[in-house]
């Protein structure tokens, strides 16, 4: 990833999406790209999913979206990768925001490690959605670390 290719993202508020067939994890950063914060997950199976996602992007004043894509190829990841690409295609039809794909391999494992490191209790770690939003934060932080 060439840092100079992403200079135009400077001072822009970004969102990250950790796509899942049931839940979509969300995270945002400040325009200076210093802090990354999680946001509540969205239910991908809900009839209101796209309305809620577009409202989130608008309310958070997002200027570009980083979507995690599993490029660590095995049978499972290539199947989910095709679902991510379908999601991205639909997202492009519904928004004019730039969408950047970023390798999210192992982001869920890293999210588990982060939850342990911050002392999150087992009950909280097992709560549906916590790993998804932390995985989105991991994706965004790693993306920012590469472009800054």
MOHU-V116073 format. One record per residue. N is the residue number from 1. RES is the residue in three letters. PHI is phi in degrees with one decimal (* if undefined). OMEGA is omega in radians with two decimals (999 if undefined). D_FIRST is the distance of its C-alpha to the first C-alpha in Angstrom with 1 decimal. Layout:
# MOHU-V116073
n;res;phi;omega;d_first
N;RES;PHI;OMEGA;D_FIRST
N;RES;PHI;OMEGA;D_FIRST
This chain:
# MOHU-V116073
n;res;phi;omega;d_first
1;UNK;*;-3.11;0.0
2;UNK;-84.6;-3.08;3.8
3;UNK;-58.0;-3.07;6.3
4;UNK;-64.0;3.12;9.0
5;UNK;-68.1;-3.04;8.0
6;UNK;-113.8;3.13;9.0
7;UNK;-59.2;-3.12;12.1
8;UNK;-65.9;3.11;14.3
9;UNK;-83.1;-3.14;13.8
10;UNK;-57.0;-3.13;15.6
11;UNK;64.0;3.08;19.0
12;UNK;-111.0;3.11;18.5
13;UNK;-84.4;-3.09;19.6
14;UNK;-111.9;3.00;17.3
15;UNK;-121.9;3.03;18.6
16;UNK;-119.0;3.11;17.2
17;UNK;-123.4;2.98;19.1
18;UNK;-102.7;-3.04;19.8
19;UNK;-76.7;3.03;21.7
20;UNK;-140.9;-3.10;24.8
21;UNK;-68.3;3.11;27.8
22;UNK;-108.8;-3.09;30.1
23;UNK;-127.6;3.09;28.2
24;UNK;-119.4;3.11;25.1
25;UNK;-82.3;-3.10;23.7
26;UNK;-130.3;3.03;22.6
27;UNK;-147.9;3.13;21.1
28;UNK;-134.9;3.03;20.6
29;UNK;-125.4;3.06;19.5
30;UNK;-77.5;-3.11;21.4
31;UNK;-60.7;3.13;20.4
32;UNK;-83.4;3.14;19.7
33;UNK;64.2;3.13;17.2
34;UNK;-92.3;-3.09;19.6
35;UNK;-109.3;3.03;21.2
36;UNK;-122.7;-3.11;20.3
37;UNK;-125.8;3.08;23.4
38;UNK;-79.3;3.03;24.4
39;UNK;-130.5;-3.14;26.5
40;UNK;-57.7;3.11;29.1
41;UNK;-72.5;3.07;28.1
42;UNK;-112.9;3.12;29.3
43;UNK;-84.2;-3.09;31.4
44;UNK;-67.4;-3.11;29.8
45;UNK;-85.5;-3.11;33.2
46;UNK;-73.7;3.07;34.9
47;UNK;-64.8;-3.11;36.3
48;UNK;-93.6;-3.02;35.0
49;UNK;-52.9;-3.04;31.4
50;UNK;-66.3;3.09;30.0
51;UNK;-62.2;-3.13;32.3
52;UNK;-65.0;-3.14;31.3
53;UNK;-65.0;-3.13;27.5
54;UNK;-65.9;3.07;27.9
55;UNK;-64.3;3.09;30.3
56;UNK;-58.1;-3.12;27.9
57;UNK;-60.2;3.13;25.1
58;UNK;-69.5;-3.11;27.8
59;UNK;-62.6;-3.13;29.5
60;UNK;-84.4;-3.14;26.4
61;UNK;56.1;-3.12;25.4
62;UNK;-73.8;-3.12;21.9
63;UNK;-111.9;3.06;19.9
64;UNK;-159.2;-3.07;16.9
65;UNK;-122.2;3.04;16.5
66;UNK;-104.1;-3.14;13.8
67;UNK;-109.9;3.10;15.3
68;UNK;-71.9;3.11;14.9
69;UNK;-130.7;-3.10;15.0
70;UNK;-79.4;-3.13;16.2
71;UNK;-92.1;3.08;14.5
72;UNK;-79.2;-2.95;16.7
73;UNK;-73.1;2.85;19.2
74;UNK;-150.8;-3.06;22.9
75;UNK;-57.5;-3.10;25.6
76;UNK;-67.7;-3.08;25.3
77;UNK;-71.5;3.13;21.5
78;UNK;-68.9;3.07;21.8
79;UNK;-67.6;3.14;24.7
80;UNK;-68.6;3.10;23.0
81;UNK;-60.5;3.11;19.8
82;UNK;-65.1;3.09;22.3
83;UNK;-67.8;3.09;23.8
84;UNK;-62.2;-3.12;20.5
85;UNK;-66.1;3.05;20.0
86;UNK;-62.8;3.11;23.7
87;UNK;-60.1;-3.13;23.1
88;UNK;-61.9;3.11;20.1
89;UNK;-59.6;3.13;22.4
90;UNK;-66.6;3.11;25.2
91;UNK;-61.5;3.12;23.2
92;UNK;-64.3;3.12;22.2
93;UNK;-74.0;-3.03;25.9
94;UNK;-102.4;-3.12;26.9
95;UNK;-144.0;3.08;24.7
96;UNK;-97.8;-3.14;23.2
97;UNK;-65.7;3.07;20.4
98;UNK;-70.6;3.13;16.8
99;UNK;-119.2;-3.12;15.5
100;UNK;-113.9;3.07;11.8
101;UNK;-89.4;-3.13;11.5
102;UNK;-138.1;-3.11;9.9
103;UNK;-63.5;-3.11;11.0
104;UNK;-102.2;-3.12;14.2
105;UNK;-51.1;3.09;15.6
106;UNK;70.8;-3.14;18.2
107;UNK;-65.0;3.12;18.0
108;UNK;-68.1;3.08;21.7
109;UNK;-65.2;3.11;22.5
110;UNK;-64.9;3.11;20.7
111;UNK;-62.8;3.09;22.6
112;UNK;-61.5;3.11;25.8
113;UNK;-62.9;3.13;25.1
114;UNK;-62.3;-3.13;24.5
115;UNK;-62.2;3.08;27.7
116;UNK;-67.8;-3.11;29.6
117;UNK;-59.7;-3.11;28.3
118;UNK;-86.9;3.05;29.5
119;UNK;78.9;3.13;32.8
120;UNK;-67.6;-3.13;32.8
121;UNK;-64.4;-3.09;36.0
122;UNK;-54.5;-3.13;36.0
123;UNK;-60.3;3.12;37.5
124;UNK;-69.6;3.13;34.7
125;UNK;-64.2;-3.10;32.0
126;UNK;-85.2;-3.12;33.8
127;UNK;-63.9;-3.12;34.1
128;UNK;-56.6;3.09;32.4
129;UNK;101.0;-3.12;29.4
130;UNK;-62.7;3.13;28.7
131;UNK;-64.6;-3.12;26.2
132;UNK;-65.0;-3.12;24.6
133;UNK;-73.4;3.09;24.1
134;UNK;-71.0;3.06;23.0
135;UNK;-62.1;3.09;20.4
136;UNK;-62.2;3.11;19.1
137;UNK;-65.5;3.10;19.1
138;UNK;-63.0;3.13;17.1
139;UNK;-58.5;-3.10;14.4
140;UNK;-66.0;-3.14;14.4
141;UNK;-62.4;-3.14;14.6
142;UNK;-65.8;3.08;11.7
143;UNK;-60.4;-3.14;9.5
144;UNK;-62.7;3.13;11.1
145;UNK;-61.3;3.14;10.8
146;UNK;-78.1;-3.06;7.0
147;UNK;-95.6;-3.09;7.4
148;UNK;-82.2;999;10.9
